Amino acid sequence: MYKTIDLFAGIGGIRLGFESYGCENIFSSEWDKDAQKMYAANFGEIPHGDINLIEPSDIPNHDILLAGFPCQPFSIAGKGLGFADTRGTLFFNIEKILAVKKPRAFLLENVKRLTTHDNGQTYAVILEKLKALGYTVYSRVFNSLDFGLPQKRERIYIVGFLQPVHFDFPMLLGYYQPLSELLENDEAIESSYFLSDTIKQKRLNAVKGSPPFPSIWHENIGGNISALPYSCALRAGGSYNYLVVNGVRRLTAREMLRLQGFPDDFKIVLPYSGVRKVAGNSVSVPVIKAIAGEMIKALQAQKAFKPQLTQSLLFELEA
């Protein structure tokens, strides 16, 4: 239906969301070797490497640009450039590709705090750059909890269209899958996943309130433990005991992928440490799928509108 490119592709979560609507991905880029291995195992292709080494002109023409870009925090202190210049961030690569290839639409995903970094100036510059390229831009912060996943994960989603369209972000589902449907049976899990008696007792002494069952126990930066009927956001750099199932064991690789909405036939070809990293860096597939559906709807409506507009103009000219 539409051709997509998958930048900063991770393990392909954004691609999955758009492929569910018949989109064909024709180019991907991801520098992380572990993510490349997972991507290759599941999509049959190894993504191109560092986006900095790829010329925009070498990227094939496409309809929709997809990018879960890592916007590295930056400061103007001492540089005197202000926010008129976004070089030094990986967003600059996306801007160049959009300028050269002019796809019909794009979807960008990033952490929620992008909107408040440097008092909102970073985000303002990004929106300004996108609009300067001729795109109508929409943005919204969504929580994965509102799209059926038992994971509290807030992210900013930025959508743009080159031609005017009627676009609405998807409606919230307002519920999430029970953990009981996602978690594996403890009896089938290797003993290495379970906490030592000392750590278990420490968790039990620190947990707040009466833990629901099942629950995922979350340790914040201050060492406080909360037991919730859902998971807090997976983090690539979180400690091994950052999230603990029912206070007794770590999440399995499959459970982490389920928390991001990946299907059970999604192949795992990495050791546990690698899966923790790529799952923590991934997108929540159901959120992407919901946004993709609305984007496709908007593009289809635009396509249907053009012939009607042309016929109307011809009629007026003939009259």
KAZIWO-V137504 format. One record per residue. N is the residue number from 1. RES is the residue in three letters. SS is DSSP state (H for helix, E for strand, C for the rest). PHI is phi in whole degrees, 0 to 359 (NA if undefined). OMEGA is omega in whole degrees, 0 to 359 (NA if undefined). Layout:
<<N	RES	SS	PHI	OMEGA> <N	RES	SS	PHI	OMEGA>>
//
This chain:
<<1	MET	C	NA	177> <2	TYR	C	232	179> <3	LYS	E	266	181> <4	THR	E	240	167> <5	ILE	E	237	190> <6	ASP	E	241	183> <7	LEU	E	261	186> <8	PHE	C	49	198> <9	ALA	C	289	184> <10	GLY	C	58	179> <11	ILE	C	257	171> <12	GLY	C	96	181> <13	GLY	H	296	179> <14	ILE	H	291	178> <15	ARG	H	302	180> <16	LEU	H	302	182> <17	GLY	H	299	181> <18	PHE	H	278	177> <19	GLU	H	295	179> <20	SER	C	295	176> <21	TYR	C	253	175> <22	GLY	C	87	179> <23	CYS	C	290	180> <24	GLU	E	249	179> <25	ASN	E	276	186> <26	ILE	E	242	179> <27	PHE	E	198	177> <28	SER	E	218	179> <29	SER	E	219	178> <30	GLU	C	199	185> <31	TRP	C	271	184> <32	ASP	C	291	186> <33	LYS	H	294	179> <34	ASP	H	295	179> <35	ALA	H	297	178> <36	GLN	H	301	181> <37	LYS	H	296	179> <38	MET	H	295	180> <39	TYR	H	297	181> <40	ALA	H	297	181> <41	ALA	H	294	186> <42	ASN	H	257	182> <43	PHE	H	240	176> <44	GLY	C	75	178> <45	GLU	C	211	177> <46	ILE	C	268	180> <47	PRO	C	299	171> <48	HIS	E	299	186> <49	GLY	C	276	187> <50	ASP	C	308	181> <51	ILE	H	297	179> <52	ASN	H	294	182> <53	LEU	H	262	183> <54	ILE	C	249	178> <55	GLU	C	285	178> <56	PRO	H	307	181> <57	SER	H	293	180> <58	ASP	H	275	179> <59	ILE	C	278	182> <60	PRO	C	296	176> <61	ASN	C	298	185> <62	HIS	C	209	180> <63	ASP	C	266	185> <64	ILE	E	227	175> <65	LEU	E	267	180> <66	LEU	E	242	181> <67	ALA	E	203	170> <68	GLY	C	263	193> <69	PHE	C	284	177> <70	PRO	C	273	181> <71	CYS	C	284	182> <72	GLN	C	288	180> <73	PRO	C	303	177> <74	PHE	C	220	181> <75	SER	C	228	179> <76	ILE	C	269	184> <77	ALA	C	302	175> <78	GLY	C	81	184> <79	LYS	C	258	176> <80	GLY	C	71	183> <81	LEU	C	268	184> <82	GLY	H	67	182> <83	PHE	H	265	173> <84	ALA	H	281	183> <85	ASP	C	231	180> <86	THR	C	255	179> <87	ARG	C	298	185> <88	GLY	C	99	174> <89	THR	C	250	181> <90	LEU	C	287	173> <91	PHE	H	299	182> <92	PHE	H	302	178> <93	ASN	H	295	179> <94	ILE	H	296	180> <95	GLU	H	302	181> <96	LYS	H	296	181> <97	ILE	H	294	178> <98	LEU	H	298	181> <99	ALA	H	294	183> <100	VAL	H	277	189> <101	LYS	H	264	178> <102	LYS	C	46	177> <103	PRO	C	297	183> <104	ARG	C	292	184> <105	ALA	E	202	174> <106	PHE	E	213	171> <107	LEU	E	225	177> <108	LEU	E	243	180> <109	GLU	E	231	180> <110	ASN	E	203	179> <111	VAL	E	289	183> <112	LYS	H	301	185> <113	ARG	H	289	172> <114	LEU	H	304	184> <115	THR	H	289	183> <116	THR	C	245	181> <117	HIS	H	301	183> <118	ASP	H	50	178> <119	ASN	H	57	176> <120	GLY	H	85	184> <121	GLN	H	290	179> <122	THR	H	301	181> <123	TYR	H	295	180> <124	ALA	H	299	179> <125	VAL	H	293	179> <126	ILE	H	300	179> <127	LEU	H	297	179> <128	GLU	H	298	180> <129	LYS	H	297	181> <130	LEU	H	295	180> <131	LYS	H	292	179> <132	ALA	H	295	177> <133	LEU	C	279	177> <134	GLY	C	100	183> <135	TYR	C	267	167> <136	THR	E	275	191> <137	VAL	E	244	176> <138	TYR	E	235	177> <139	SER	E	214	182> <140	ARG	E	202	171> <141	VAL	E	269	178> <142	PHE	E	237	175> <143	ASN	E	253	181> <144	SER	H	301	177> <145	LEU	H	303	183> <146	ASP	H	275	181> <147	PHE	H	236	171> <148	GLY	E	94	181> <149	LEU	C	261	177> <150	PRO	C	278	179> <151	GLN	E	217	176> <152	LYS	E	279	185> <153	ARG	C	217	181> <154	GLU	E	264	181> <155	ARG	E	221	175> <156	ILE	E	265	178> <157	TYR	E	241	182> <158	ILE	E	244	183> <159	VAL	E	242	178> <160	GLY	E	222	177> <161	PHE	E	230	181> <162	LEU	C	286	177> <163	GLN	C	250	180> <164	PRO	C	301	178> <165	VAL	C	219	170> <166	HIS	C	264	182> <167	PHE	C	232	172> <168	ASP	C	233	173> <169	PHE	C	295	183> <170	PRO	C	294	175> <171	MET	C	287	177> <172	LEU	C	287	173> <173	LEU	C	289	177> <174	GLY	C	82	176> <175	TYR	C	209	178> <176	TYR	E	222	181> <177	GLN	C	297	177> <178	PRO	C	297	178> <179	LEU	H	303	182> <180	SER	H	300	180> <181	GLU	H	273	185> <182	LEU	C	250	185> <183	LEU	C	284	177> <184	GLU	C	277	179> <185	ASN	C	287	180> <186	ASP	H	304	183> <187	GLU	H	297	183> <188	ALA	H	264	186> <189	ILE	C	255	182> <190	GLU	C	300	183> <191	SER	H	297	182> <192	SER	H	295	180> <193	TYR	H	281	187> <194	PHE	E	272	181> <195	LEU	C	287	174> <196	SER	C	290	180> <197	ASP	H	301	181> <198	THR	H	295	181> <199	ILE	H	291	178> <200	LYS	H	300	181> <201	GLN	H	295	178> <202	LYS	H	297	178> <203	ARG	H	296	182> <204	LEU	H	298	180> <205	ASN	H	290	186> <206	ALA	H	261	185> <207	VAL	E	294	180> <208	LYS	C	270	174> <209	GLY	C	67	178> <210	SER	C	262	185> <211	PRO	C	297	173> <212	PRO	C	289	177> <213	PHE	C	228	354> <214	PRO	C	284	180> <215	SER	C	208	173> <216	ILE	E	242	184> <217	TRP	E	271	185> <218	HIS	E	246	177> <219	GLU	E	256	180> <220	ASN	C	274	186> <221	ILE	C	297	179> <222	GLY	C	273	179> <223	GLY	C	89	178> <224	ASN	C	283	183> <225	ILE	E	248	174> <226	SER	E	240	177> <227	ALA	E	253	188> <228	LEU	E	234	178> <229	PRO	C	280	176> <230	TYR	C	210	179> <231	SER	E	266	165> <232	CYS	E	285	188> <233	ALA	C	301	172> <234	LEU	C	297	180> <235	ARG	C	231	180> <236	ALA	C	299	183> <237	GLY	C	259	180> <238	GLY	C	292	178> <239	SER	C	294	181> <240	TYR	C	298	181> <241	ASN	C	252	179> <242	TYR	C	298	176> <243	LEU	E	236	184> <244	VAL	E	228	182> <245	VAL	E	284	178> <246	ASN	C	54	178> <247	GLY	C	74	186> <248	VAL	C	236	184> <249	ARG	E	207	177> <250	ARG	E	280	174> <251	LEU	C	293	174> <252	THR	C	278	178> <253	ALA	H	301	181> <254	ARG	H	295	179> <255	GLU	H	296	179> <256	MET	H	297	178> <257	LEU	H	293	176> <258	ARG	H	298	179> <259	LEU	H	296	176> <260	GLN	C	262	176> <261	GLY	C	86	177> <262	PHE	C	280	180> <263	PRO	C	291	183> <264	ASP	C	291	177> <265	ASP	C	272	176> <266	PHE	C	288	189> <267	LYS	C	287	175> <268	ILE	C	251	184> <269	VAL	C	234	182> <270	LEU	C	239	171> <271	PRO	C	292	186> <272	TYR	H	306	181> <273	SER	H	299	179> <274	GLY	H	291	179> <275	VAL	H	293	177> <276	ARG	H	304	182> <277	LYS	H	292	185> <278	VAL	H	288	177> <279	ALA	H	290	179> <280	GLY	H	294	179> <281	ASN	H	271	187> <282	SER	C	280	173> <283	VAL	C	264	174> <284	SER	C	270	189> <285	VAL	H	302	181> <286	PRO	H	299	178> <287	VAL	H	293	178> <288	ILE	H	300	181> <289	LYS	H	300	180> <290	ALA	H	296	179> <291	ILE	H	292	179> <292	ALA	H	303	180> <293	GLY	H	301	180> <294	GLU	H	288	178> <295	MET	H	293	178> <296	ILE	H	297	179> <297	LYS	H	300	181> <298	ALA	H	294	180> <299	LEU	H	293	179> <300	GLN	H	294	179> <301	ALA	H	295	177> <302	GLN	H	296	179> <303	LYS	H	296	180> <304	ALA	H	290	184> <305	PHE	H	286	185> <306	LYS	H	300	179> <307	PRO	H	300	179> <308	GLN	H	296	180> <309	LEU	H	294	180> <310	THR	H	298	180> <311	GLN	H	299	180> <312	SER	H	296	179> <313	LEU	H	294	179> <314	LEU	H	298	179> <315	PHE	H	299	181> <316	GLU	H	294	180> <317	LEU	H	294	180> <318	GLU	H	293	180> <319	ALA	C	291	NA>>
//
